[in-house]
Amino acid sequence: MAYPPTTIDSSAQAQARTGADAVRIPTRPALRRRSWRPSRPLALLMLAGIFGVALLAPVPAIPNTARAEVVSRVEQRLPGWQIVHTLASWEGAWTVVARCGSRQVGFQMVPGHGLRPQDAWIHPEDQYSRSRLASVSDDRNYLVWYDGELTAPRLSCRTELARTDAERHHSGGGGHLVD
């Protein structure tokens, strides 16, 4: 005995048909994936927890080789000076602040820009910085540091302190002091 083939039609027209030729087969509702959704207060609490972890988690730091190179070059030119600040600025330039006693020198160190990539222009912040950095420039007309100079001029902190003390003794004080 063969059974006639059964077809399931779930369209609206098939559901409207009634009578002897309409075969009703119970159908299961389509399986819906039910997702878990937290309540709003719980969601806000979870979000605050995630931000808290993000703020408190340590940020991994890799060695900054460019900064180390800048510090090395400044220490070579200004031995004994304490480098207070080095910050990357525009187009590969670095802002540097070095201190010796109560005096400080601030400048921008700009590698390249018309020079070889390893050479650098020096742009001082103020007149005192300009006068001090002019004594360690590799060029008489411009403030430039050439890389690889065997006899690169230097301005040691001891020399600067001795010069400053001699100026104060002869002039009766004054000068560019840092608080």
Backbone as a ProteinNet text record, in pm:
[ID]
protein_1_A
[PRIMARY]
MAYPPTTIDSSAQAQARTGADAVRIPTRPALRRRSWRPSRPLALLMLAGIFGVALLAPVPAIPNTARAEVVSRVEQRLPGWQIVHTLASWEGAWTVVARCGSRQVGFQMVPGHGLRPQDAWIHPEDQYSRSRLASVSDDRNYLVWYDGELTAPRLSCRTELARTDAERHHSGGGGHLVD
[TERTIARY]
83.4	0	89.5	66.5	147.4	71	144.8	84.7	107.8	11.1	31.5	137.3	214.6	316.6	250.4	314.1	261.9	349.1	284	356.3	307.1	397.6	362.3	370	261.2	254.2	216.9	307.4	281	245.8	209.4	173.7	37.2	4.8	-123.1	-240.2	-222.2	-331.7	-359.9	-256	-276.6	-344.5	-317.2	-380.5	-526.6	-562.1	-700.9	-787.5	-725.5	-801.6	-858.8	-977.3	-1040	-1114.2	-1146.2	-1222.9	-1150.2	-1204.3	-1153.6	-1018.9	-988.6	-861.1	-745.8	-777.4	-672.3	-621.5	-496.3	-435.6	-367.6	-404.7	-345.6	-240.5	-120.2	-10.9	43.8	50	102.8	249.3	282.7	421.5	482.1	612.3	686.2	720.9	715	758.9	908.2	948	1088.4	1176.6	1286.2	1376.1	1444.9	1428.7	1494.3	1608.7	1713.5	1827.8	1800.5	1788.9	1759.1	1891	1912	2036	2008.7	2114.4	2102.2	2130.5	2042.9	2061.2	2052.4	2156.9	2152.3	2058.6	2013	1930.1	2016.6	1954.3	2030.6	2124.5	2078.3	2172	2290.9	2266.2	2374.5	2469.3	2414.2	2497.7	2585.8	2530.2	2609.8	2718.7	2685.5	2784.6	2896.6	2860.6	2961.4	3050.2	2989.8	3066	3162	3115.9	3203.6	3319	3292.4	3398.5	3502.1	3457.7	3550.2	3638	3578.2	3657	3754.7	3711.9	3800.9	3922.8	3901.3	4013.1	4104.2	4044.3	4124.8	4210.6	4157.9	4234.6	4343.8	4319.4	4414.4	4517.7	4491.6	4584.6	4712.3	4827.1	4951.3	4963.8	5016.4	5037.4	5178	5190.3	5324.6	5406.5	5529.5	5617.6	5735.2	5760.4	5876.6	5985.6	6109.1	6216.6	6203.9	6219	6211.2	6353	6392.7	6529.4	6557.5	6456.6	6477.4	6505.3	6429.3	6451.9	6589.1	6626.6	6757.5	6869.7	6852.5	6954.1	6964.1	6849.6	6849.6	6918.2	6882.5	6944.5	7095.4	7136.9	7279.2	7352.5	7292	7356.4	7364.7	7258.8	7260.8	7362.5	7367.4	7466	7608.6	7630.2	7762.8	7802	7707.2	7735.9	7733.4	7646.9	7631.3	7659.6	7786.3	7816.2	7792.9	7731.5	7704.5	7571.7	7508.3	7378.4	7272.8	7173.6	7061.8	6955.9	6922.5	6819.8	6685	6611.9	6486.4	6370.5	6377.2	6260.1	6303.3	6250.7	6264.2	6127.5	6078.1	5944.3	5945.8	5892.5	5883.1	5783.9	5822.6	5733.1	5708.1	5708.9	5669.8	5776.9	5735.5	5818.7	5954.3	5956.3	6079.8	6164.4	6118.4	6193.5	6169.6	6258	6248.5	6261.6	6178.3	6190.2	6274.6	6380.2	6474.2	6492.2	6492.7	6526.2	6633.9	6746.8	6857.8	6886.6	6922.9	6945.1	7083.6	7145.7	7274.3	7264.7	7261.5	7244.5	7109	7106.6	6980.4	6949.4	7031.1	7011.6	6959.5	6881.3	6834.1	6842.3	6859.1	6866.3	6752.8	6669.3	6559.4	6575	6552	6567.9	6494.3	6476.3	6423.4	6541.8	6547.3	6650.6	6580.3	6613.5	6542.3	6637.7	6630.6	6718.4	6671.9	6766.6	6733.6	6696.9	6587.6	6538.8	6649	6702	6807.1	6946.4	6959.8	7087.2	7079.3	7189.7	7184.7	7089.8	7025	6926.9	6983.5	7111.1	7168.7	7219.3	7221.8	7259.8	7134.6	7152.3	7034.5	7052.1	6943.4	6934.2	6898.4	6946.2	6914.7	6841.2	6719.4	6638.1	6618.3	6691.2	6681.8	6550.8	6511.9	6388.9	6404.7	6520.4	6538.7	6682.3	6711.5	6843.1	6954.2	6926.4	7028.2	7061.3	6957.6	6979.9	7057.9	7023.7	7094.9	7243.3	7273.9	7414.5	7492.2	7430.9	7499.1	7513.3	7410.2	7414.9	7504.3	7523.2	7613.8	7756	7790	7925.9	7948.5	7842	7858.2	7811.3	7788.5	7746.2	7865.9	7841.3	7946.8	7965.1	7884.1	7892	7896.2	7975.1	7986.7	7862.3	7791.8	7677.5	7542.4	7531.9	7403.9	7422.5	7312.1	7316.9	7287.5	7393.9	7385.1	7473.6	7424.5	7507.8	7523.6	7648.6	7677.1	7708.7	7658.6	7685	7823.8	7892.1	8021.7	8137.7	8117.1	8228.2	8319.5	8445.3	8539.4	8572.2	8576.9	8608.7	8488.1	8373.9	8251.4	8265.5	8229.6	8238.9	8143	8186.2	8107.5	8098	7990.4	7972.1	7939.7	8042.2	8019.9	7949.3	7877.7	7805.3	7904	8016.4	8116.7	8167	8196.6	8243	8136.3	8010.7	7900.9	7881.4	7890.4	7876.6	7990	8112.7	8227	8209.2	8164.3	8141	8030.8	7922.6	7810.5	7853.2	7931.8	7980.3	8071.6	8156.8	8247	8166.6	8061.1	7975.5	7905.5	7853	7782.9	7878.9	7999.8	8097.9	8135.5	8150.7	8192.4	8076.9	7955.7	7844	7754	7769.2	7688.4	7555.4	7543.1	7420.3	7344.5	7217.1	7130.3	7146.7	7091.8	7104.1	6971.4	6971.6	6852.9	6840.4	6765.6	6753.2	6622.1	6620.9	6502.3	6450.6	6320.8	6262.6	6261.6
-115.1	0	123.4	207.4	327.4	446.6	528.5	651.2	763.9	852.3	965.3	1059.8	1125.2	1218.1	1335.3	1373.8	1482.9	1606.5	1715.5	1841.3	1937.9	2013.7	2109.7	2247.4	2317.1	2451.8	2542.8	2631.5	2717.5	2859.5	2876.6	3010	3048.7	3174.8	3224.6	3165.7	3139.2	3082.3	2939.5	2866.1	2727.9	2723.6	2817.9	2819.2	2860.1	2934.9	2976.1	2863.6	2765.2	2653.1	2567.4	2532.7	2438.6	2335.5	2231.6	2129.2	1997.2	1903	1767	1754.9	1839.4	1826.7	1895.7	1973	2038.7	1944	1916.1	1826.6	1913.3	1895.7	1974.8	1891.2	1938.7	1873.7	1977.2	1942.8	2039.9	2068.5	2193.9	2233.7	2295.7	2277.9	2339	2481.7	2568.5	2704.8	2703.2	2796.1	2802.6	2820.9	2747.3	2757.4	2893.8	2969.9	3099.7	3087.9	3152.6	3153	3258.8	3216.7	3309.1	3356.4	3486.1	3540	3596.9	3592.1	3643.5	3792	3870.5	4014.3	4056.8	4122.3	4166.5	4286.7	4306.2	4423.9	4549.2	4663.8	4787.7	4815.9	4804.8	4830.6	4734.7	4609.2	4511.5	4543.8	4586.1	4622	4742.2	4842.9	4959.3	4921.4	4833.4	4788.1	4709.9	4625.6	4550.2	4644.3	4745.9	4842.1	4920.9	4962.7	5034.7	4945	4817.2	4723.3	4707.7	4700.6	4686.7	4810.9	4930.7	5054.5	5062.7	5017.7	5018.3	4931.2	4812.7	4722.5	4785.4	4848.8	4910.9	5025.1	5100.6	5212.3	5166.1	5059	5014.4	4915.2	4856.2	4757.1	4827.6	4770.7	4834.6	4831	4937.5	4946.9	4895.9	4797.3	4747.6	4854.5	4866.8	4966.5	4896.7	4939.3	4886.5	4992.8	4954.8	5054.1	5153.7	5280.1	5384.5	5415.4	5353.1	5368.3	5509.2	5574.7	5711.5	5806.2	5792.6	5877.3	5849	5722.3	5686.5	5747	5751.7	5811.6	5962.2	6027.9	6172.2	6201.1	6126.2	6145.5	6124	6022.5	5994.6	6111	6166.3	6277	6401.7	6427.2	6545.4	6525.2	6405.2	6377.5	6390.1	6355.5	6367.7	6515.5	6599.8	6742.1	6821.5	6780.5	6852.5	6756.9	6715	6618.4	6679	6598.9	6642.8	6713.8	6755.7	6821.9	6714.9	6748.2	6656.3	6679.3	6574.7	6587.3	6571.8	6681.7	6687	6638.2	6665.1	6642.8	6609.9	6502.7	6473.9	6430.4	6496.5	6467.6	6474.5	6371.1	6372.1	6480.9	6560.5	6665.9	6646.6	6748.4	6743.3	6682.9	6607.2	6554	6499.8	6419.8	6356.7	6442.8	6563.7	6652.5	6612.9	6659.4	6631.7	6760.9	6775.9	6887.5	6837.9	6912.1	6869.7	6983.9	6949.9	7045.4	6981.1	7051.7	7003.3	7108.2	7061.3	7150.9	7128.6	7240.1	7238.3	7337.4	7285.9	7373.2	7439.2	7571.9	7644.9	7696.7	7663.2	7708.1	7593.5	7629.9	7526.2	7573.8	7477.3	7500.8	7422	7489.4	7424	7443.7	7337	7348.7	7236.8	7258.5	7155.7	7098.1	6966.3	6897.8	6837.7	6887.9	6850.3	6779.2	6646.3	6574.4	6588.7	6582.4	6589	6730.6	6745.2	6874.2	6951.2	6889.7	6951.9	6904.8	6844.1	6785.6	6634.5	6567.1	6421.2	6375.7	6260.7	6217.5	6208.2	6179	6165	6298.4	6404.8	6537.3	6609.9	6712.8	6779.1	6929.6	7000.3	7143.1	7158.9	7266.3	7296	7430.3	7429.8	7551	7583.8	7681.9	7713.9	7783.6	7770.1	7831.5	7979.2	8018.7	8156.4	8200.6	8324.5	8381.8	8311.5	8275.9	8204.5	8070.7	7997.1	7868.3	7888.1	7994.2	8021.5	8047	8125.4	8156.6	8033	7947.5	7827.3	7724.4	7706.2	7606.1	7650.5	7781.1	7829.3	7782	7764.3	7720.5	7572.3	7495.9	7353.2	7320.4	7423.3	7400.9	7359.9	7275.9	7232.4	7329.8	7434.9	7531.3	7671	7760.8	7896.1	7979.5	7950.7	8033.1	7979.2	7848.1	7786.5	7697.7	7676.2	7583.1	7443.3	7365.6	7233.3	7137.2	7014.9	6906.9	6802.6	6784.1	6680.6	6551.5	6442.4	6312.1	6264.4	6200.8	6142.9	6239.1	6356.8	6451.3	6397.8	6377.5	6323.1	6423.6	6549	6653	6744.3	6684.9	6763.8	6853.3	6980.9	7070.9	7027.8	7049.6	7009.5	7125.7	7124.3	7222.6	7144.2	7123.6	7044.4	7129.4	7062.8	7131.3	7201.7	7139.3	7201.9	7333.2	7332.8	7454.1	7562.5	7523.4	7619.6	7676.2	7590.8	7639.2	7734.6	7703.5	7791.7	7925.3	7923.8	8046	8128.7	8062.5	8131.6	8195.8	8122.2	8177.6	8298	8289.4	8401	8522.7	8501.5	8612.2	8677.8	8598.1	8652.3	8730.6	8679.3	8745.9	8883.2	8887.6	9013	9109.3	9057.3	9146.6	9174	9101.8	9126.9	9055.9	8943.6	8862.3	8867.1	8831.5	8828.7	8699.9	8695.3	8577	8507.3	8408.4	8331.2	8214.2	8232.2	8128	8053.8	7928.1	7844.7	7824.5	7837.6	7815	7669.6
0	0	0	-93	-109.7	-55.8	7.4	61.5	-37	-50	-140.4	-82.2	-166.8	-116.2	-41.4	68.2	149.9	128.4	99.6	83.7	190.4	238.1	341.5	279.3	281.6	227.4	343.7	381.1	496.3	454	327.6	281.1	337.2	327	380	305.3	174.4	95.6	139.6	170.9	213.1	348.4	432.3	564.1	552.5	447.7	428.6	373.7	309.7	255	366.3	350.3	443.1	362.4	421.4	351	354.4	278	279.9	212.8	111.4	42.5	116.7	217.2	293.5	401.1	395.2	492.6	597.5	720.6	827	897.9	887.3	957.1	1054.8	1180.4	1275.5	1244.6	1237	1208.7	1333.1	1345.2	1456.2	1420.5	1516.3	1483.5	1448	1365.2	1323.4	1447.2	1449.3	1562.9	1560	1665.5	1676.4	1773.7	1738	1827.6	1933.4	2051.5	2158.5	2218.8	2214.5	2268.4	2407.2	2487.7	2622.7	2620.4	2675.4	2682.4	2827.8	2876.5	3016.3	3031.3	3149	3176	3165.6	3152.9	3136.4	3253.8	3377.6	3487.8	3486.8	3454.3	3448.4	3332.5	3218.9	3103.9	3136.7	3204.8	3243.2	3342.8	3434.9	3532	3462.5	3366.4	3291.9	3210.3	3148.1	3068.7	3157.4	3274.5	3367.3	3412.2	3433.6	3471.7	3362.4	3238.3	3125.8	3114.1	3126.6	3120.7	3237.1	3355.1	3471	3448.7	3393.6	3364.5	3258.7	3157.2	3050.8	3105.2	3199.8	3256.2	3351.7	3423.6	3524.5	3472.4	3357.7	3303.1	3257.3	3283.3	3239.4	3087.7	3033.3	2889.4	2860.1	2774.7	2745.6	2673.1	2712.4	2651.9	2585.1	2464.5	2393.8	2399.9	2389.9	2395.1	2279.3	2311.2	2210.3	2162.6	2054	2005.9	1955.4	1896.7	1847.1	1963.8	2071.9	2189.1	2249.6	2256.2	2311.8	2227.8	2096.9	2009.3	2032.7	2048.5	2074.9	2208	2311.4	2442.7	2434.4	2360.3	2345.2	2277.5	2172.8	2101.5	2188.4	2266.9	2354.1	2466	2522.9	2628.8	2576.5	2449.3	2389.4	2375.5	2334.9	2314.8	2445.6	2538.7	2665.2	2781.9	2799.4	2906.1	3044.6	3131.5	3267.6	3283.6	3174.9	3182.2	3208.2	3287.2	3313.5	3206.4	3133.4	3030.3	3100.2	3106.7	3180	3095.4	2965.4	2881.4	2739.2	2684.7	2541.4	2492.7	2391.6	2340.7	2188.9	2125	1979.1	1938.5	1839.4	1792.4	1643.5	1566.6	1426.1	1335.1	1235.1	1126.3	1170.2	1274	1319	1409.7	1440.8	1529.4	1675	1761.3	1904.7	1982.6	2084.8	2177.9	2294	2326.9	2431.1	2530.7	2658.8	2764.1	2849.4	2864.2	2946.4	3053.2	3171.7	3284.6	3342	3377.5	3445.3	3560	3681.4	3796.9	3790.8	3794.1	3788.8	3648.6	3553.6	3415.7	3330.5	3229.6	3137.8	2994.3	2906.5	2763.4	2700.5	2623.4	2553.1	2404.2	2327.5	2182.6	2111.7	1981	1891.7	1815.6	1809.7	1732.6	1610.9	1492.1	1369.8	1274.9	1268.4	1176.1	1030.7	939.7	797.2	755.4	681.8	631.2	559.5	455.6	377.1	413.7	529.1	571.8	550.5	574.8	572.8	684.5	671.7	772.5	914	929.3	1063.3	1120.5	1039.6	1087.2	1134.2	1217.4	1274.3	1285.3	1254.3	1281.4	1428.8	1489.1	1628.1	1631.6	1686.6	1697.7	1845.9	1899.6	2042.3	2078.3	2205.7	2255.7	2286.2	2337.9	2382.8	2355.6	2391.6	2363.4	2441.8	2567.7	2646.1	2579.5	2540.2	2473.1	2343.9	2269.1	2143.4	2169.2	2270.6	2297.7	2342.4	2421.5	2469.3	2357.5	2277.2	2169.8	2053.7	2037	1932	1958.9	2086.5	2119	2087.5	2068	2036	1894.1	1812.7	1674.7	1589.2	1489.3	1398.1	1281.4	1274.9	1166.6	1227.7	1168	1223.2	1196.2	1085.7	1045.7	1093.4	1110.9	1146.3	1269.2	1341.9	1454.1	1400	1382	1320.3	1397.2	1413.5	1467.7	1358.7	1313.9	1214.8	1287.5	1234.9	1296	1256.2	1347.5	1317.5	1327.2	1381	1399.1	1508.4	1474.2	1571.9	1681.4	1644.4	1742.3	1760.3	1787.4	1804.6	1926.8	1913.6	2027.7	2139	2262.3	2378.5	2475.2	2552.7	2659.2	2785.5	2867.7	2988.9	3092.8	3178.9	3285.8	3379.7	3407.8	3496.1	3437.8	3308.9	3242.6	3249.5	3225.3	3228.7	3368.7	3470.8	3609	3644.5	3602.3	3629.1	3558	3433.6	3357.3	3422.7	3464.6	3528.1	3659.4	3739.8	3866.1	3842	3740.8	3708.7	3663.3	3581.5	3536.4	3654.3	3744.4	3861.3	3950.7	3964	4049.9	3993.3	3858.5	3795.6	3773.9	3750.4	3718.2	3838.5	3944.8	4063.9	4064.4	3994.1	3999.9	3869.7	3876.7	3759.1	3682.7	3567	3482.3	3462.5	3382.8	3346	3442.4	3549.7	3650.1	3634.4	3673	3665.5	3807.4	3824.4	3958.3	3992.9
[MASK]
+++++++++++++++++++++++++++++++++++++++++++++++++++++++++++++++++++++++++++++++++++++++++++++++++++++++++++++++++++++++++++++++++++++++++++++++++++++++++++++++++++++++++++++++++++

